[in-house]
């Protein structure tokens, strides 16, 4: 017996092809997640903490006015490396240099400058407060006294504070009869001699460096004679290497004059 067909019906036979493909994809994804779930392991303590946090956020508390369902996880302190607080150092040297400049101003001598640097301070000493022209021998008693007084404070500072004595010159070449080949050699000799003077005052040798940069780090225009003299200097860099010694700094300010 032949099956009856509805000639007026245009309905497609079965589901569309795209729907079958889509259903297969969804089935595979569901199978994949079921497989992951079957292979996973659960930490019951973490699940309990998560549920407690969720209930607390929704104000669903089990024990009346208690606001914390589960105890907090212990907090472990992580040691942090901090830098030496250099504010006290700035104040100490600023006071010393201000007093020195006040006395030096009476005799119309050049002034010592103090600048804050990234990890400390820079003390700029004009060369004429320390040396004769073209020489690296320390001869000026006023400048020597200043370096010695600064060295007393250097010795009190923590070992994490280092001192660099760096010589600088202008761009005028050294004289032909000079014992130095060029400005760089002259500046290095000056920086080293100032560093040696600091060491002689009892500062640990592991904290003091000496050197020079010649004419290559000017702070003023060498083409202007009145400004060129500012480039002839010895810079004392006083800086921290990163250890937290704030307590030592505080005790230092209590005994500083």
C-alpha positions, 0 to 999 in steps of 0.5 A: 500500500503506497504512503499518502503524500501531501502534495500541498506541503512544502515542508523540508524533510528532517532537520536543516543540515546546519542545525545538525552540525550545530548540535554536534558541536554543542554536544562535543563542547559539553562532553569536553567540559564533563571530561574536565570536571571528571579529571578535576580535583577540588580543595574543600577548604577553598570551596568553603571559603568561596561560599562563605565570601559569596554568602557574606556579600549577599548578606546571608549570614548564618550566625546573627551579627557575625560579619565573617563566616570563615577565618581570614587566610594568614598574611605573610610579611614580605621583606621590602628593600627600602632606601636610606632616608636622606632628608636628614643628611641634606639638613646636616650638610646644608647647615654646615655649608651655610655656615661655611659660606657665611664666613667665606663671604666675608673674605670674598671667597667662592661659595660651596653649593649643595644640590639634591641628587637621586639618592642623596646630595652633591656638594660642589667645592670650587677648585680654588678652595682646594688647589692652586691653578693647574695643580692637584696638591691640596694647599688651601687651608680653608677648603681643607678644613671644610673637607675635614669637617664634612668627613666627620659627618661622613664617618657618622653615616651608616655604611650604606652611604657612600662618598665619591669625590669627582674632579672636574675642569673647564675646557682650557687645555693644561699648560705645556709644562704641566705634569698632567697630560690633559684635563682628565688626568688633572681632574682624576688626581684632584678627585683622588687626593680629596678622597684620600683626605676624607679617608685620613679622617677615619671614613672606611675605605670601602665607602670612599671613591675618587676619580675625575671627569675632566671637562666632560661634565660642565655645569656652566657655559665654558664660552663665558669666562665669568661662568667657566670657573664654576666648571672647575670643581670637586663634587662630593657625591653622598648617596645611599645604596638602598639599605633602610637605616632610618633609625641610624639617621634619626640618631645622627640628627640628635648629635649633629650640631 
